[in-house]
C-alpha cells in the first residue's frame, strides 16, 4: 500500500519544492545585488565593471523571460525585474536631469576648473565637493531606495519559491 501525500490544510504556508527556475531566479537577483553594491565603490574601473554587469544581467533577464513558460516562476520574476530596472533607470535619469540643472544654474565653467585642481590635490573636504556629494545623495536616493526595496521584496519571494502577485506593477 502506498502512502498518500496530503497537503497542509492552510495553503498559505505550503512551500513549493525548489526547482531549477528558483535557482536561476535567485542567481539573477544575486547578480543584480552585486552590481548595485559595486556601483557604490569609488573606483572607476569597478564602477565600469558594475555597469557592464548590470547591462549583461538586464539582457539575461530579457533572454530568460522570452524562453520561459508564460506562467512559470522564472517568467514571473523576470517580468518583475524588467519593470524594476526600467523604473530605476527612469528615476536615475530624472535625478541626473535635476542634478545637471542645479549644477548648470549654480556653477560656472571656471569653478569646475578649480574643482578639478582641488580633486587632483586630493582635498575631498572642499566645500564645493561636499556640496556636490550632498546633491548626488539627495537626487539619487529615491532611485536607489526604490531598487533596494524591489530587490529585497523579489528576492524574499524567490528564496521562498513564490511568485510575485502583480509583476508588471511598478510599485
N, C-alpha and C positions, 0 to 999 in steps of 0.2 A: 504494500500500500504506500502510495507516495504522499508526501507532506504537501499541504496546500498553503500557499502564501496568502495571508490575509493582511491587506494594508491597514495602517493605523486609521482609526475612526476619524481623526482630525487631519484632513488632507493638508492643512496649512503647515503642518510640521513634517510632512513627508519629504524627505530629502532625496532627490534623484541620484542615481548612481553616477559616479564620474565617468565621463566618456572622452573620446578624442577631441570633440568640439570644445569641451570645457577646458582642456589643457591648452588648446590653441588660443582660445579667448583670453585665458589668464596670461599667456605669453605675450599677447598683443598689449594688454594692459600694462604688463611689466616693462615692455619696450617703451611705451609712451611715458610712463612714470620716469624711467631712466633718462629719456630725452629731456623732459622738463626739469629734472634735477640738474642735469648737465648744463642747461641754459643759464643757470644761476652762478656758474663759475666765472671768475673774472679773466679767464684765459681765452684769447681769441681763437686759437686752434680747437679748443674743446667746444667753444660755442659754435664754430663752424661744423664740427662733427655732430653736435647735438641737432643742429638744423637739418643736416643731411639725414640723420637717423629719423627725425620727425617726418620728413618728406617720404623716406623709404617706407616707414610704418603706415603712413596715410595711403600710399599706393597699395601696400599689402592689404589694408582694410578693404579697399575697393575690389581688389582681386578676390579676396576670401568671400566677400559679400556676394559677388557675382556667381561664384562657383557653389555656393551653399544652397541647400533646400530652403525655400521661402519661409517655412515655419520652424526652422531649426534654431537652436541656441546660438549658433555661430552667426547666422544671418541677423538675428535679433540684436545681438551685441555689436555687430559691425555697423548696423544702421545707427545705433545709439552713438557709437564712437564717431561715425562720419558727421552726424549732426553736431556733436560736441566740438569737433575740430573746426567745422565751418563757423560756428558761433564764436569760438575762441579767436579765430582769425579775424572775424568782423570786429570783435571787441579790441583786439590789438591794433587793427587798422584805425579805428576811431581814436584810440589812445595816442597813436603816432601822429594823427592829424591834429589833435588837441595840443600835444607837446610841441609839435612843429610850429603851430600858430603862436603859441606862447613865446617860444624862442625867437621867432621872426619879429614879433612885436616888442620884445623887451631887450634884445641884444643887437649890437652892431657887428659887422664883419671884423672890425678891429678888435673887439672884445674876444672874439673867438681865436684870433691870433695870439692874444695874451693867454688865453686858456690853454692853447696848445703848448706854449712855453712853460706854463705852470705845471702841466701834466708831465712834460718831459723831465722837469726837475724832480718830480715825484711828490710834490706837495698836494696831497689829496684832501687837505683840510682847508683849502682856499674857500672863501665864502661862495664864489660862483660855482665851484664844483659841488659843494654841499647843496646849493640851491637846485642844481640840475639833477642830483641824485634824488632829492625830495620830489622833484617834478616827475621823475621817472617812476618812483614808487606810487605817487598819487594817481597818475594816469594809467599805469599798468596793473595796479592792484585788482580792479574789477575783473579783468580778463583772467588773471592767474587764480583768483579766488573761484571764479566760475569753473575753470577746468579742474582745479583740485577737488571741488565739490562733486563734479560729474564723474571724475575718475574714481573717487572714493565710493560713490554710490554704485557705479557699474562694477567695480572690482569686488565689492562686497557681495553683490548679487551673483557674479560669475564664480566666485570661490564656493558659493553655496550650490552652484549648478542651476540657478534660477534665471529666468528670462526677465527683461525689463518690461514693465507694463505698457508703456507708451514710448517706444524707442525713437519715434520721429518728433516727439515733443521737445523743443529746445530748452525748456525749463523744467 
